Amino acid sequence: QEARSQSQEPPASLSPAFLTSMGNACSRGAPLDDTKPLPSTDPAVEDPDDDGAAVRPWYQRPLPLTPVTRKSAHELTAAEEDRILAAWLRMMRNEDGPGTSRYFRLALIHGGSSWPSTHLAAMQNPVPSYCTHGVECFPNWHRIYMLEFEQTLRRADLENGGDGNIGLPYWDWTRQPEGGPFLPSLAQRLMATNEYDGVPSGGGLFHATFLPLDQQGNQLAPREEDGTLFYKTNPWNSRVDAELRTYCLEWFGVGESLQAYLEMSDPRRAALALDAAPHGSVHVAVGSLGRRERGTEMVGQVPTAGFHPLFWLHHCNVDRAYESFLQTPAGRGAEAAFYANRFLDGREAGFPDGQWGRYEPFGVNPRTREQYAGRDTFDIALLGYSYPPGGLYTPASLQAPRPRGVLLPGSPGPVELAGPPGPVPASAVFRDVVKLKVDGSKALFVYASDADASGGGGLLGWVAGSLGSPREWRPPKSLADQAPEALQALPGFVGAASLFCLPTADVVKCDNCLRNAPTTTASVDITRALAALRIPRERVRLHAVAYDIATKTAMTLEAAGVPQPILSDCSSHVAEEEPTPS
C-alpha cells in the first residue's frame, strides 16, 4: 500500500488508465496520443490564481475555494434552475468530435460500453463497466463519482460566465412538496430537452453526435425495432408524476426502506441495505414507468442508467442518505470499521486494490496527492460540499408509511383500510437471488392470501373470497401482457421489491457480480399492508410475479430466475445477514 501511494500520477479526475482506454473511440480525425492522458477535470477545490489556468480547457480550470451546498431540486429558485440547466447542457457539447462531451464520458463509467442492449457495444475502443453494486463500498465509490460530476458541472457554469458556486441538486424521493410535483421541475426540463444549439434532436434525449463513432467509422444513432430513437426524451405531465409518486412511496416503500437503513447498527451491513433499497427501488420504480412513458426504462437498467439526467439527481440523494447515516451513532463508527477492514478483498475494475483501496477510474485527490480511495469518503467538507443545515434525514423525520390499498370485490380501485400494524415488522423477502439467473432489472410484485381459504365471515371472508384458495392462487393467464398498473390491481397486493441488476443473457459478464456479489436479496416491508388485509401472520401465504424493465413484460418468478418470497420478522433483510464473502 505504501509503495502504491508513492506512484506519480497526474492530478486528473479520470485516471490515465480510463482515459487511455477511451483512446480514439470518439475522434473523427487522427488517433490521439496515448502517451498523454486525455484532458480531464479535477474534483477538488483549487487555487483560482493558478498561473496556468488561463490556457487550460474549461473542464480543467481551477474552481473557487468556497465549498458548495447541495440543495433540494424542489427548492431551487428559477434563476438557480436556469443556471444549472445551462451548465448541464454545456457538459453535453462535444469537445473534439462525436462522443467527446464531458457528460458522455461520465455517463459511460457506470455501465461501460460492452452491453448490446445499450447499442454502444459497437463503439470504437470499448470501455469496461465499473459496476460497484452489492459490495460494502457502494456508497463510497459512488460518492466520488457524484463529486466528479458536480465538479464538471461547476466548471461548465464558469464557462457560461457564472462563478462556479453551484452544487449538484438532489431529488428527495421520500416526499412531495405541498402544491408541487413529485419530480422536480429541473428534472422534468432535463428529461424533455430535445433541442441543442437550436437544432431539434427528433425526440432524442441527446443531440445527433452525442454518441461516438462505431468500429466502421459511422455515427452511432441507436434505434429500436419501431424506428424510434433508443435514448428518448420524457415530456412530463401530472398523471405520470402521480404514478411515479405512487410507485416510489406506496408500491416500493422507499421511505420505509430508508428509515430501516438509518436505524441499522452495523455500517458494513447498512451499505448493502442502502444499495438494495431505497437505491435500487427508485431505479426500478422509475424504470417501471417505461411501459407507457418510453425512455424512463433507461433509469431502471444498469448499462443505461448513467446517461439519464435522473440518475445524477437520484444518486445525489443516495449520497445524502449515506451522509445522514454517518451522523447516526452507528454511522459514526463507519470510519473505524473502514480502517479495520481496509484491505477487504474483492479486487475489480472499480476498486483494484480491494473495496477500501483506490477507486477507479477517478484521479488524484490534490489534498492527499494520491488517487481517490475509501479513506477520502468520510468527510464531505474536505471534498468541498455540504448539505443545507437541517437537510439530512433522521428516522424521526421520515413520515410513517401509509397503509397500502387493498382491492375489494366491487370497489372501483384500491381501498385503504384502517388498522394498526402488527406488533412485529413483516417483510416479504426474496433471499439469495443468483444474479446470473436474473437477466436484467426486475420489479417483484408481492401478494398475500389467507391460508384459511374459507376465511370465516366479515371482512376477512370478503378478502379471502376474492383471492380463492391459496393453493389455487395463480397469476393471470395473459401474464406477459400485464402492465405494472394491472399487476398492482390484482387482489391481495401488498408491495413491490426491486432487483437492480445487469443483464446476464449476453456473453459479457460482470466480474464484480460474479466474484464479489454473486447473490443479492430483495425485500419489501408489508407490515401495514398485512394489517389492512386483516390476515393473521400464521395464516399468511405470499405470492409474487416479476416485471422485466427492459422488455416491459411480466413473467413468473421461475421464468425470472427468482426464488419464492418468504415472510420475515425483520424489517430490513440485510440486518440479519453477514456481508457477502469476498
N, C-alpha and C positions, 0 to 999 in steps of 0.2 A: 504494500500500500504506500509506504514512504517513497519507494523508488518511482512508483507511478506518479506521485504528486510532484516530483521534480521534473516531469516531462514538460517540454516547452510547446505550448500551443497558442496560436493567435487568439486574441480576445474577440472571437466571433460567437454569436449566439447559436448558430448552427455549426455543428462540428465539422472539421475538414473532411472526415470520412463520409458524412452525409452529403456535403456539398460536392465532393468529387463524384459520388455515385450519381448525382444529377447530371454530371458531365455535359454532354451536348444534347441532352434529351429535349431541351426547349429552344435550341438555337437553330435558325434557318440558315445561317451562314457557316463560316469555318468553325472547326471544333475549338472548344475552349481549352485554354492551357490548364491541364490537370495538375500542374505543379503548383498552382496558386489556388487558394480557396476562393470560391465564388463570393461576391460581395454579400455581406450579411449584416444583421443587426446585432446589437449588444444589449441584452436585457438587464442593465444596471444603470443607476444614476451616474452620470459622468460630469466632468467639468466642461461647461459650455464655452469656456475661454480657451479650449484646446486649439493650438495654433493651426492644426491640420483640418479643423472642422469645415472650413470654407470650401475645401476641394473634395470633400467626400460626397458620395451619393447620398440622397436624402435619407435612405434607410440605414446609414451608418453615422448619421450626425449625433453629436452628444445631446443628452437630454438635460433639462433643468434639474437642479439638485432637490427641488421640493418634491416630497412623496405625493402620490395622487390618492384620491379617495374613490373607491369603487362604490357607486351609487346604485340604488334600485332603478331598473329601467322604467318602472312605473312612476318614478318620482323625478324624472329628468324634466327640466324646463324645455320649452320649444326651441330655444337657442342652443341648449346643450345637445338636444336630439339632432338638430340640423348639423351641428358641428361633428358629432360622432358619425353620422351618416356620410358626410362628405369625406371624412378621413377613411372610412371603411371602403368607399368606392375608389379612393386614391390607391389603396392597397391592392385593388383588383386590376389596376392598369399594368400592362406588360412593361418590362424594363428593356428587354433585348430580344424581341421576337415572341412567337407563340409560347404560352405556358411559362412565362418568366415573371409573372406577378408575384409579389410577396405573399399574397393571400393563397395562391395556388401552392406555393412551396410549403406553407404552414399547414394547409389542409391535407396535403399528401402524407404528412408524417403519420397521422393517426392510422390510416388503413393501408398505406402503401399503394402500389400500382399492380400487384400481382393477381388481383381477383377479376376474373372475366365479367362478373356482374357489374363492375364499375365502368367497363369499356376502356379502362386505362391499361389493361394488360398488353395492348399493342403499342404503347408508347416507347420511344427510344430510351434506352438505358433505364430499365425499370428500377423502382425504389422499394426496399423491403418495408413491411408493416412493423411499426413499433408498438405492437399490442402490449399494453400494460394493464391487463384486467385479470381479476381472480387472484391477485397477489397483494401482499400487505403494503407494498409501496405504491399502490394505485393512486391514493390522493396526493402523494408527494411528487411522483413523476408528472402527473397532470398539473400540479401547481406550477412547476417550471414551464410547462407547455403553455399555460394561460399567461404566464409572465411574458413569454416571448411574443405572444400575440398582442398583448397590451402595449409593450414597448414599441412594436411596429406601428400600432395604431397611433401612439403618441407622436412618433416621428412623422407619420403621414399628416397629422394635424399641424406640425411645424412646417411641413412642405406647403400646406394650404394657407399659411400665414398666421396660424394660431400660436399659442405659447407652449403647446405640448402638455398642458396641465389637464389632461382628461384621463379618466380611468375606464377600464372595461366594465360596462354595466352588468348587473346580474338580473336574471329573471327569477323572481320569487314565486315558485310554482306551488307554494303552500297556501296562497291567499289570492283573493280577487278584491282589488280596491273598491270601496263603495262608489257606485256610479261609473266605474271604469271597466275596461275589458280585462279578461284574464291574461291574454297575451299582450304584452306592452306594445304601444304604438311604434316604437323603434323597431321591434321585431317584425311587426306587420309591414312596415315600409321596406325593410331589407328583403323580406320574402317576396314582395311584389315588384321589386326593381327589375325592369326588363328593358331599360334604355341606358346606354353608356356613351357619353360624349355626343349625345344627340342621335345616336344610331340605335334603332329598336333591335332587340335580341330575338324577336319572333316567338316570345313566350318562354324563352330560356332564362334560367337564373343567372347566367353569365354571358359575357359578350362573345362574339364569334371566334376570337383567337385566345380565349381564356385557357383552354386545354392545349397541351403540346402537340407536336407532330407525331405521327405513327412511324413505324420502322421503315415504311416506304417513302417517308418524307411528305405525307399528306396531312392536312389539318384534321385532328380528331374532332368529330362532331357527332357524338353518340345519339342514336335514335332508337326508339322502341319499335316493336313489330307494326304498330299502327302508324308509324312515321313521325310521331311526336318526339320532341327532344327528351332525353333521359333526365337531365337536370332541369326541372321545371320550376317556374315561379309559382307562388301560392297566394293569390289575392285572398284577403281575409274578409269575413263578414260575421255578424253577431251569432248566426246559427252555428258556424264552425267554432267560434270562440266558446259558446256554451257547451258544445260537445267536448272540446278539449278539457274544459274545467271539470266536467263530469268524469271523463276518463281518468284524469290525474287525481282528483280529490276523492271521488267515490268508488270508482272501479278498482284502481290500483292503490288507493290509500296512501299517497306519498307523505302526507302529514303524519300518519300513524307510524310508517316505517322510519321517518326522520326522528320522531320522538323516541322510538325504541333505540335507534342508533345513539342518540345523545345520552341515553341512560345506561349504556353498556359500561362495564367495568374494566375490560381488557382492551387496550388500544390496538393490539395486533388483530384481535378478532373483529373489533369495530371497523377497521379498514376494509375487511372483506364484506361486512354487512353494508357499509356505505356503497360499495361498488354494486352489489346486487340490487339494493333498494334503499333510498329512492333513486339513485343514479340510473340504474338500468330500467327502472319502472318508467321514468319520464321519457327516456329514449323510445321505449316500446309504446308508450301511450301516444306520443306524437306520431310514431310510425304507423300506428293502427288507424289513423285518420286517412291514410293513403288510399283506402278503398274508394273514397269519394273525392278526396282532395289530393289529386295526383301531385306528387312531388314531396309530400311530407314523409313518405316511406323512406326517403334518404336518411332521415334522422334516426330511424329505427334499425339501420343496418351499419355494422361496424365499418365496412370498407368505404361507405359514402358519407357517414355522419359528419366528418370534419369539414366537408365542403358546404354544409348548410349553415346559414347565419345563426339559427337557433342553437347549434352545438356550442358556440362560444358563450352565449348568454346563459345557457343551461349549466355549462361546466364552471362558469364563474360562480354560480350559486352553489354548486357542489363544493367548490373551494371555500365558500362562505360557511357551508355546513361543517367542513373539516376544521376551519378556524374556530367555529363555535364549540366543537368537541374538544379542541385543545385547551379551551378555557374551563372545562369541567374538571373536577378532581381527578378523574381517570385520565383525561386528556393531558393534564399537566405532567403525567408520568410517561407520556409518549416518547419524549426525547431520551429519557433514561432507558426506555425499552429499546430504542434505536441503538444506543451505544452498547447495550447488552447483546444485541443481535446484528451488529453492523456487517458481519461477514456472512449473513444468511445466504445460502447457495441459491441457485436458480438463475444462472447467467444466460441472458438472452439479449436481443438487439437493443432493447431499451435500457438495460442495466447489465452491461458486460462484465462488471466486477461483482455481481450479486445485487440483491434488491436494495441494499443500502450503500452501494458504491456510487460511481459517477453515472450520470444519466445522459444517454444518447437520445437524439442527435444534437444536444444542446452544447454550447460552448463554454467559455471560461467565465467564472464569476470574478469580476475585477476586484472584489473585496478580499478574496482569498487567493487569487492568481491560480486557481485550479478549476477544473471543469465542474460544472454544477453537479451536486451529489446530494444524497439524502440528508446530510448534516446541515444543508443550507435551507431546509424547508420548514423550520420550526419557528422562525421569527419573521413575520411579514414586514415589519418595519425595516429590517435590513435588506429586504427585497424591493423596497421602495413603494409600498402601497399599504392602504388600510381600508377598513370598512367604517361607515359612519358610527358615531357614538350611539350605543344602544341598538346597533344594527345587526347584532349577532343573534342567532337562535338560542333559546333556552327551552327545556322541556315544558316549563310553565307557559311560555309564550305561544306554543302551538295549540290551536283550538282543539277541543275534544272532538274526535271523529263523530260524524253523524251516522245514525243507523242507515244502512243501505236499503233500497227499495225491495219489496217482495212482490212478485207478480201473483195476484189472486184471481181466481176464475171470475170472469165477467167484468173485471176492472179495466179501464182504458189504458192503464200503464202501471208501473211500479208504485206501490203504496208503502209509505213509511209507517211502521208500527211502533208504538211506544213500548218501553220495557227496558229495565236496566240491564247492563251487560252482566254476563255471568261472573261469579267470583274469581274464576281463573281465566286468564287470557287464552284464547284459542286461535291457532293458526293452521291454515292448510299448507302443508309443506311437501314440496317435490324434492326429495333428498337424493343426493349423489347422482345428478344428471350427467351422463357421459357426453361431453361436448362433441366428440367425433360422431355420435349418433344423431345429433341435432344439427340440421343443415340450416344455419342462419337463425336470426332472432324470431322469437315466438311470444305471443300473448297467450296465457293459460287461463281460460275461463273456468271458474270453480262453482260447483253447485252442491247443495246439501239436501238430503232427503231423510225421512224418518224410517228407521229400520222396522218400526211397527207400522206396516202398511195400512192397518185399519185406522190408526191414528185416533180412535175414540171420537168424541163429538167436539163441537165448538170449533174454534179457530184452527186447532191442531188437525182435526179431521178434514177441514176445508183445504188446508195446505197439502196434507198428505194425499188427499183425494186427487188433487191436481197433478201430483207427481206420479202416482201409481206406486206399485210395489218397487222397492229399491232394487230387487233382483231383476226387475224388468226395465229399469231405467236405461234408456238408450238415447244417444244423440239423434237429431233429426236425420231422416233418410237422405235428404239432399244436403248433407253437411258441408260439402265443399263450396256451395253457393251462399252460405250464411255469412252475412256481413257482421262486424262487431256489434252493431246495434241489435241485430236479431239474436246473437248469442247471449247478450246481456238480458234480453227479454224472455229467455227460457225460464220456466218455473224453477224456483229454488236457487237463483243466482245469489252468491254471497261475496264475490270479489274476483279480482284478476291478479295473477302473478306474472312475472316477466322473466324472459331469458334473452339477454343481450349478447349474442354470440356471433362469431364469424361463420361464414358458410364452410361446409366441410365436404360437399359433393365434388368440388373442384379438386384438381390434382394438387393444388397448392395447400399446404397445411401450415398452421401457426405453431412455431416451435414453443412459444411460451405456453400456449394452451395444452400442447402435448406433454411437455415436461414438468412444468410448474403448477399448472392448474387444469388437469385433465377432467376434473369434475366440478360441478357447481351445484348449488342448492337454491331453489326459489321458494318464496313463501308469500302469503298474504294474510293479514290479521282479519279474522272473521268473527271476532268476539261479539260485536254488536249485531252483526247480521244474523248469527245464530239465535241471539236473544230475541230479535224481531220475529224470527220464524217459530219461536217457542218450541224448539226441538231439544229435549234433554241431551246432554253431551253423550251419555252412554248409548243413545239411540241414533247418533248422527252417522250417516253414510255420505261420503264425499265422492263426487264425480267431476270430471273435467274434460274439456276439449281444447285443442290448440288452434291458434290462428297464426299463419305464417305471414310475416311482414312483407317479404319480397314478392311472393306470388299472390298475396291478397286472397288466400283461400283458407278455409277451416279444415281440420282433419282430426282423426282420433289421436289419443296420446301415443298409441302403439305406432302409428304411422309417423308421428313426430319424433320418435325415439325418446320419449319422456316417461318416467315411471308414474304409477298412480299416486295421487296425493295421500298423505296420512294426516291425521288430526294430532296436533302437538299442543302441549300446555305452555310452550314457550312463545312469548310474543315476538322474539327475534330469533330466527332459526340458527343464526351463526353463534349466538351467545353460548350454546351448549356444545359447540364443536371446537375441536382443535384446528388451527390453520392447516391448510393443505400442505403436507410434507413436500419439501423441495427435492 
